[in-house]
Amino acid sequence: MFSIQAFTDGGSYNQLSRRACLHYSKTFQLLQARLDELDQTVATSDTTIMVVFFLASAAELMEDYATVENHVKGLEKIVNLRGGVRALNTHNNMQAKVCRADLSYALLSGQQPRLFRDEIQWSCFIADRNLTQCSHQPHDAYVHTFLEATVDKRLHDALRDLHTFSCISNLAYQTTRKLSPEIYNEIMISILYRLTNLSFESDPFQEALRIGLLAISSTLFMQRQFVEHPYDHLLNLHRKALLKLRESTDIDIPVPIVLWLTMLLHVVENREPSPPDWLSIWLDEVIFRAGIDSWHQAHEILRSMVWVNFVHDRCGMPAFEAAMLRLERGAGSEVEKASSKQHA
């Protein structure tokens, strides 16, 4: 009841209604009673885990991140007493709920997740299973050849899994089929734990790619209803990584990757068309240099990376159309000058 009332009220704990505060107090008392039980099976039961999970979710909704951290640490202790994440029940999505709370706090805070620290499975989870026969020639062959020679295999494999997931999602949407919740949760856990446990601070391109994959993953697996920008820290990291890449790159990055990176922030931020900034100028340059003249053409290139039509087209298409309008209004000459200077 508390999490429902907190959702209804919104805002911080100090702004909660008297009813929500009452529900919170009762919920916390019940939780403490369960944790104080001499019978450890009660303290570590699925019911106790669910109470902590909902309290963490409510605290996140109220932007009380210190309390979120405490609840996530509590979940970690309970899970360890139960024998680890894999020992939890899969039929009621208990594993997924615990991992979702852990990953959500990691994205909120920028810290590494607390679970699976010594159990990361780095190999591809779905990309090598031949689950779909999607093809985006000539773009995907060029992209993956470049990435195989340039980036850490663990990062490349995470991208391959996300690409496969996006192809499966697009196909499922077209055929009105559904991906089973169990497979969806397993994909989420595999990809996000790998990406959050990687870091490439000394390599602007790899770090921008890693954070870009995290950002797009948040739109696919970690959406928060009625929260405009649920992961501000991740968005800030994304902006900084792109700016650092823009200022320091000394490699010729393939068009599909640059187009995807520059479009991605518009999509993840749900940005409205605005006066040109460095990101918009960069997007304009990519479109101009690549000779892209239609959304259909851009869309095919984006799908060679990670792009789920029914999730990302809504913000991606307006961002592309705004760039085309800027180029048509005469910004093309300025973009050409800037592009020539950059590649001189």
N, C-alpha and C positions, 0 to 999 in steps of 0.2 A: 504493500500500500504506500509506503514512504516513497519508493522510486516513482510510482505513478503520480503522486501528489507533487513531488519535486519537479517532475517533467512539466506538470500543469502550471506550477508557479514560476519556474525558471529562475534565473538570477542566482545570487549568492545565498549562503545559509542565512545571513541576516535579513534577507528579503523574503524568506519562506513564510508561508502562512502559519497561523497557530496550529492548524490541523496537521500540516506537514511536519512541523517540529514535534508534535505529539507522536506521530507515526515513527519519526526518526528515533525518538527516545525509546519507544517500545521495541522497535526493531533491534536497536543496539543492545538493549537489556536482554532480549531473547538470544541474541548472538553471544553475548558474554556468558549467559547461563549455559549455553551449549559448549562453549570453549572450556568452561570450568568443570564440565562433567568428568567424573573419574573414568567412565567408560570412554576410551579413546575413539571407539567407532562412532560415537555421537559427535565428538568434536571434529572429526575428519569426514563426516558423512557427506553425501551429495547435497543434502539439504543445507548443511552449514556452508558448503562451497557456494551454493546458489545465493544464499543471503549475502555473503561477502561480495560476490560478483555484482549483485544489484546495488549494494551500497557503493561500490567502486564506480559503477555506471552513473549513479545519481550524483556522486561527488564530482565526476567529470563534467556532467551536465551543468553543475553549478560553478565550474571552473575552480574548484577547491583541489588543486593538484597535490598539495601536501597530504591530504586525506586519501586521495587516489593512490599515492605511493605507499601509504601505510597499508591500505587494503590489498594492494598487489603483493607486498611483502608477506602479508598474512596468507594470501593464497599460495604463495611459493612454499611457505612452511607446511601448510596442510597437504599440498601436493607431494612434497618430499616424504611426509609421514605416510602417505598412501602408497609410496613406492614409485613416484614419478608420474609424468603426464600420461605415459602409455598405459599405466595401470588403471586410469580412470575409465569410466563407462563411456562407450562410444554411441550407444543407442539413444541416449538422451542429450547428445551433443556436449557432454560435460567437458571433454577434451577441448573442443572448439571454443567454448565459453571462457575457459581458463586462459587459453592461448590468446584469445581476442582481447581480454583485459590486459594481459602482459604486453602484447604488441601495441595496443592503443596507448598505453602509458609511455612506451618507448618512443612512439611517434610524437607524442605530446612533449616529452621532456628532452629528446635527443639522446637519451641514455640507451645502452644496450638492453635488450630484454633479459629477464632474470631466469627464464627457463631454457632448457636445451643448450646451455652454455658449452657443455662438453660432448654433445650428442648431435652436432650438425651433420646432416647428410648432404654433401656438396654436389653430388651428381644430379643430372637432370631427373626430374620427377615424371614429366609427361611428354617431353619433346621427342624422346626416342621410342615412343610406343606406337607410332604410326596410327594415331587416333584420327587424324584428318589429313587430307591431301591438298592443302591449300598451296597456292603458288602465286608469287607476286613478282614474276620476272619482268624486267631484268634486275629489279631493285634488290630483292632479298639475297641473291647470290653475291652481288657486289658488297652488300652490307656485311654478310657473315664471313666472307673472305677477308675483308678489312679487319673485322673484330677478332677473328682467329689469330691474326698476325699482330694485333695491337693491344688487346686487353687480357686481363686475368681470366683464365678458363672458367673459374667459379662465377664471375660476373657475366660472362658470355652465356653460360648455361642457364643462369637465372633469366636472362633476356629471352633465350630460346623457349624456356617454359612459359613465360608470359606471352610471347608471340603465339605459341600453340594454344594457350588458353583463350586468347582473343579470337583466334580463328574458330575454335570450337564454339565460343559464345556467339559469334556472328552467324555461324551455321545453325546453331540451336534456335536462335531468334527467327531466322528465315523459315525454318521448318516447324516452328512452334513446339519443339522438343525442349525438355528441361534437363539440366545437369543435376545429378543427384546431390543433395546437401552434403553427404559424406565425402564425395569426391571433391566438391567445391571447397570444403573445409580443409581437406588434406592438401590441396593445391595452395590455399592461402597460407597454411602453416609452413609448408616446405619453402615457398618462395620468400615470404617475409622474414622468416628467421635467418635465411641465408643472406639476404640483402642488409638486414640490420646488424649482422655480425661481420660485415666487410667494411673496410675503410681505405681510401686512397688519397689521403690528404696531400701527398706530394705530387699527385698526378691529376691536374685539373680536368682532363677529359674523362678519365675513369670515374672520378668522384662525381662529376656532373651527370654522367650516365647512370651511376648507382643511385643517386638521389632522384633523378628523373624516373627511374624504374620504381623507386619507393613511392614517389608522388602519384604515379599513375596507378600503382597497386592500391593506394588509399582510396581511389575512386572506384575500384572494382571490389575490394574486400572489406574496407573499413569505413564505409559511409556512415555519417551521423545525420539522421533525419532532423530537419528543422534547426540545424546548426550550420550557419553560412560558411565559416572557415574553421572546421574542427581541428585542424592541425597547423596552427600559425607558425610554430617552430619549424616544421617541415617546409612550409612555404618560404620562410626566411632563408633556410638552408638552400633551397632550390634557387632562389634569386641570386644569392651570393655565389653559388657554384657556377651558375650560368655566366654571371658577370666576370668571375675569375677566368672562366674558359674563354670568354670573349676577348679579354685583355691579354691573355698569356699564351693562347694556343699557337703552336708552331708546326702543327700537322694539318694536312689537307683532309678534313673530315668529309665523308661522303654526304651528298645532298640529303638522302633520306634521313640520316641521323640528325643533321643540323636542322632540317625542317621540323622534324619531330620534337627536338629539344626546344626550339623557339615557339612552336605552337602549344607545347605542353603546358607551359605556365599559364597561358590564357585559359586553357581548359580546366586545369586544377583550381585556379583562383576564381574561375567563373567571371573573368574580367569583362567588363563592358567596354565597347570601343571608346578610346580616350585619345587625347593629344599624343602625338608620337613621342615615345621615349626610346631609350637604347634598345630595348627588347623588340619594339615594333620596327625600328630601323633595321635591326639584324634580320628579322623575319622578311622585311621588304627586300633586303639584299639577296637572301636565299632564293626567294621567288623570282627575282629579276635575273640573277645569274644562271638559274636552272632553266629559265624559259618556261616556267609553269604559267599557264594562262587560263586554267579552269579549276573549279573545285573538284571535279571528277578526277582530273590528273593528280592534284594534290592528295586527294583521298586515297588513291591507289598507292601512292608513295608512303603515306602514313600507315596504311594497313600492312606494309612490309615490315614495320617495326612492331608497335603494340597499340592497337586501336580497336575499340569495341564500338561499333556504329551507334547503337541505341543509347550508349552512355556518353560518348565524346563528340558526336556530330553537333549536338545542340549548341555547344560553345565553340567548337572548332570551326564550323562553317562561317559564322559571323566574323570570327577573327581573321579568317582567310579573305573573306569578302571585303573587310575593312582595309586590309593590306592592298588588295587589288585596286580599291578606290583611291587609296593614297598614291599608288603608282600611276593611275590614270590621270590624276589631277596635276601631274607634273613633278611628283617627287622622284620619278624614275631617273631623271638626270642627276639629281643629288645622290641617289643611291648608287648610280653608276660611278660617280666621282669617288664616293666613299669606298666602294668595292675595289676600284682601281688602286687607290692609295693603300688599302689593306693588303693587296696582292702584288704590290710593286716590289 
